[in-house]
């Protein structure tokens, strides 16, 4: 049976080839600890689930859909400014917005997937 071909490391500018089931090379894996931690260890445990449920009850419609003139139920609570592990920003409710899954995926895939690195 053939193997999947190697692919480039996902760290910006790294040309190292890695196995298809990995995301980062051994050199850059320590710079991306969020990839290995569970959701609960990243702060999305029972306390978050309770706060999320309350926020969605108070804000039941997707903000982006409403801008388009549509009324769609919000399913996700989005951090407007990605918190990147900052607990103050994580729990700041003024940094939260209600989004449908579609708009949350679009935002995460375009804006949030390009982190700012500090070395």
N, C-alpha and C positions, 0 to 999 in steps of 0.2 A: 504494500500500500504506500502511495507517495506521501511525502511530508508536505506540510504547508510551507511556503517560502518564508524566509526571514523578512522582517520589515524594519524600517528605521525607528530609532528611539523617538518617542513623542515629545521629548524636551526640545524647545526651540533651538535650532541650529546644530543639533547633535546628529552626525551622520552614522553613528554606530548601528550595526544591524543586530537585531535581537530576535529571539523566537517569536512566532506568531501569537502565542498565548500571553506574552508579556507586553507591558506598555512602555517601560523605561529600562535603560541599560543599568548595569550594576553601579556605574558612576553617578547617575542622576536619580536613582531610586530613593536615596535618603532625602533628596530635596522635595519629594512628593509623598509625605507620610499620609496624607488624606486618602490616598488610593488604597492603603492597606487596612485602614481603620473601619470598623463597623459604623453604621449610622448612629447607634447609641453612643459610641465613643466620640463621635464628632459633635455630640450635643443634641441629637434628635431622639432623645429617650422619651419616657412617659411624661416628664414635665413639659417638653415641647409639644407632644401630642395633645395634651390638655389645652395649652395656650393656643395652638393651631385651631383646635375645634371651636374655642370661644371666638377667635378672630374671624373664622369663616361664618359663624352664626351672625356676627355683627356686620360682616361684609360679604353677603352671599353671591354677589355678581362679579364677574371678571372685569377688571379695570380697562384692559385693552379692548375687549369686545364692546364695552360701553362706548369707548372712543369711536368705534366703527359703527355705532348705532344699533348694536345687537345686544340682546340680553341673554347671557349664557352663565350658567351656574359655575362659580369658582370652586376649584377642587384643590388648589395648591396655594400655600402662603409663600410668597417670594421675598427674599431680602433684596431690596432695591439696589443697595450698594452691597456687593458680596462681602460677607464678614471675614472670610479667610481665617477663621478660628478666633477672632476677637470677640470675646463673650459680651462686652458692653454693646457692640454693634449687633451681635446676634439677638439679644433680648430687647433692643430698642424698637418698640412698636411703631414708631414713626418711620422706621426703615422697612416696614412690612407692607406688602400689597397683595390683594387677592387676585389670583389669575386662574384661568382654566388650564387644563393640562397642556393643551396645544400651545398657548402663549408662553407658558412656563418653559416648555421644551425649547421653543424658539429663542427665548431670552437666554436660557442657560447655554444653548449651543452656540450662540453668537457672541454675547457679551461676557458671560461668566467663565467661559472655557479658556480665556486668555489671561491667566493670572499675571500680576506684576511680581517679578522676582527681585528680591533684595539679597545681595551677596555681601 
